[in-house]
Amino acid sequence: MEKPRDESPDISEFERLIDQNWNERKRLIDREWELRSELQSMIRPGMSAEEFEDVRGRERESRAELSRNLDQYDVLVEKWAEEVSRIESSSAMS
């Protein structure tokens, strides 16, 4: 069964952007896991402080990107809710 089209193309656009946001979040979480595994394999006697700091720096960058992703998600959901509310209000007035 085919999903009915949304009345407003803006709503479909918000859905698309939220899906993109979640896909990016999954990529960032996967990268976080890879960095954690890399760090675990490096923590051993005789490890290089430079290598350790490199991985820790990449972890910080990854967490900052994930934080931005979460903020973007919140903004998208709020705008989507506003759009739906606006459309429902204008439909009720018709």
C-alpha atoms as a printed R data frame, in Angstrom:
   type eleno elety resid chain resno       x      y      z
1  ATOM     1    CA   MET     A     1   0.000  0.000  0.000
2  ATOM     2    CA   GLU     A     2   1.390  3.366 -1.009
3  ATOM     3    CA   LYS     A     3   1.713  6.095  1.607
4  ATOM     4    CA   PRO     A     4  -0.499  9.090  0.798
5  ATOM     5    CA   ARG     A     5   1.335 12.282 -0.115
6  ATOM     6    CA   ASP     A     6   1.460 14.980  2.490
7  ATOM     7    CA   GLU     A     7  -0.663 18.022  1.832
8  ATOM     8    CA   SER     A     8   2.307 20.337  2.167
9  ATOM     9    CA   PRO     A     9   5.640 19.820  0.410
10 ATOM    10    CA   ASP     A    10   7.271 21.572  3.394
11 ATOM    11    CA   ILE     A    11   6.249 18.747  5.701
12 ATOM    12    CA   SER     A    12   7.821 16.181  3.389
13 ATOM    13    CA   GLU     A    13  10.965 18.293  3.333
14 ATOM    14    CA   PHE     A    14  11.123 18.319  7.141
15 ATOM    15    CA   GLU     A    15  10.688 14.541  7.196
16 ATOM    16    CA   ARG     A    16  13.532 14.201  4.693
17 ATOM    17    CA   LEU     A    17  15.793 16.489  6.723
18 ATOM    18    CA   ILE     A    18  15.030 14.603  9.941
19 ATOM    19    CA   ASP     A    19  15.863 11.313  8.201
20 ATOM    20    CA   GLN     A    20  19.157 12.805  7.006
21 ATOM    21    CA   ASN     A    21  19.875 13.986 10.525
22 ATOM    22    CA   TRP     A    22  19.294 10.499 11.942
23 ATOM    23    CA   ASN     A    23  21.481  8.915  9.263
24 ATOM    24    CA   GLU     A    24  24.261 11.354 10.150
25 ATOM    25    CA   ARG     A    25  23.790 10.582 13.838
26 ATOM    26    CA   LYS     A    26  24.175  6.858 13.133
27 ATOM    27    CA   ARG     A    27  27.380  7.559 11.207
28 ATOM    28    CA   LEU     A    28  28.733  9.660 14.074
29 ATOM    29    CA   ILE     A    29  27.876  7.013 16.660
30 ATOM    30    CA   ASP     A    30  29.543  4.338 14.515
31 ATOM    31    CA   ARG     A    31  32.631  6.547 14.316
32 ATOM    32    CA   GLU     A    32  32.561  7.028 18.089
33 ATOM    33    CA   TRP     A    33  32.547  3.253 18.519
34 ATOM    34    CA   GLU     A    34  35.480  2.878 16.113
35 ATOM    35    CA   LEU     A    35  37.453  5.542 17.989
36 ATOM    36    CA   ARG     A    36  36.706  3.847 21.299
37 ATOM    37    CA   SER     A    37  37.958  0.536 19.915
38 ATOM    38    CA   GLU     A    38  41.056  2.227 18.515
39 ATOM    39    CA   LEU     A    39  41.760  3.879 21.835
40 ATOM    40    CA   GLN     A    40  41.300  0.618 23.736
41 ATOM    41    CA   SER     A    41  43.787 -1.119 21.473
42 ATOM    42    CA   MET     A    42  46.331  1.666 22.030
43 ATOM    43    CA   ILE     A    43  46.178  1.834 25.828
44 ATOM    44    CA   ARG     A    44  49.044 -0.444 26.696
45 ATOM    45    CA   PRO     A    45  52.512 -0.162 28.161
46 ATOM    46    CA   GLY     A    46  54.827  1.805 25.898
47 ATOM    47    CA   MET     A    47  52.084  3.503 23.881
48 ATOM    48    CA   SER     A    48  52.903  6.775 22.208
49 ATOM    49    CA   ALA     A    49  51.495  9.869 23.904
50 ATOM    50    CA   GLU     A    50  51.176 11.456 20.462
51 ATOM    51    CA   GLU     A    51  49.009  8.607 19.148
52 ATOM    52    CA   PHE     A    52  46.901  8.721 22.294
53 ATOM    53    CA   GLU     A    53  46.332 12.479 22.004
54 ATOM    54    CA   ASP     A    54  45.504 12.123 18.300
55 ATOM    55    CA   VAL     A    55  42.726  9.646 19.018
56 ATOM    56    CA   ARG     A    56  41.469 11.710 21.969
57 ATOM    57    CA   GLY     A    57  41.363 14.770 19.707
58 ATOM    58    CA   ARG     A    58  39.329 12.882 17.126
59 ATOM    59    CA   GLU     A    59  36.984 11.734 19.899
60 ATOM    60    CA   ARG     A    60  36.428 15.345 20.976
61 ATOM    61    CA   GLU     A    61  35.737 16.375 17.366
62 ATOM    62    CA   SER     A    62  33.298 13.504 16.960
63 ATOM    63    CA   ARG     A    63  31.453 14.413 20.153
64 ATOM    64    CA   ALA     A    64  31.229 18.059 19.055
65 ATOM    65    CA   GLU     A    65  29.734 16.946 15.716
66 ATOM    66    CA   LEU     A    66  27.268 14.703 17.540
67 ATOM    67    CA   SER     A    67  26.269 17.600 19.798
68 ATOM    68    CA   ARG     A    68  25.651 19.815 16.732
69 ATOM    69    CA   ASN     A    69  23.625 16.991 15.184
70 ATOM    70    CA   LEU     A    70  21.426 16.769 18.286
71 ATOM    71    CA   ASP     A    71  20.905 20.535 18.273
72 ATOM    72    CA   GLN     A    72  19.975 20.451 14.573
73 ATOM    73    CA   TYR     A    73  17.490 17.658 15.246
74 ATOM    74    CA   ASP     A    74  15.780 19.711 17.952
75 ATOM    75    CA   VAL     A    75  15.482 22.695 15.597
76 ATOM    76    CA   LEU     A    76  14.087 20.540 12.778
77 ATOM    77    CA   VAL     A    77  11.451 18.917 14.973
78 ATOM    78    CA   GLU     A    78  10.353 22.282 16.378
79 ATOM    79    CA   LYS     A    79  10.044 23.796 12.877
80 ATOM    80    CA   TRP     A    80   8.171 20.736 11.627
81 ATOM    81    CA   ALA     A    81   5.714 20.963 14.536
82 ATOM    82    CA   GLU     A    82   5.206 24.677 13.844
83 ATOM    83    CA   GLU     A    83   4.524 23.952 10.187
84 ATOM    84    CA   VAL     A    84   2.013 21.220 10.978
85 ATOM    85    CA   SER     A    85   0.283 23.465 13.500
86 ATOM    86    CA   ARG     A    86   0.137 26.330 10.985
87 ATOM    87    CA   ILE     A    87  -1.339 24.065  8.303
88 ATOM    88    CA   GLU     A    88  -3.917 22.639 10.722
89 ATOM    89    CA   SER     A    89  -4.886 26.158 11.823
90 ATOM    90    CA   SER     A    90  -5.330 27.365  8.266
91 ATOM    91    CA   SER     A    91  -7.332 24.212  7.397
92 ATOM    92    CA   ALA     A    92  -9.616 24.731 10.403
93 ATOM    93    CA   MET     A    93 -10.305 28.314  9.306
94 ATOM    94    CA   SER     A    94 -11.322 27.205  5.808
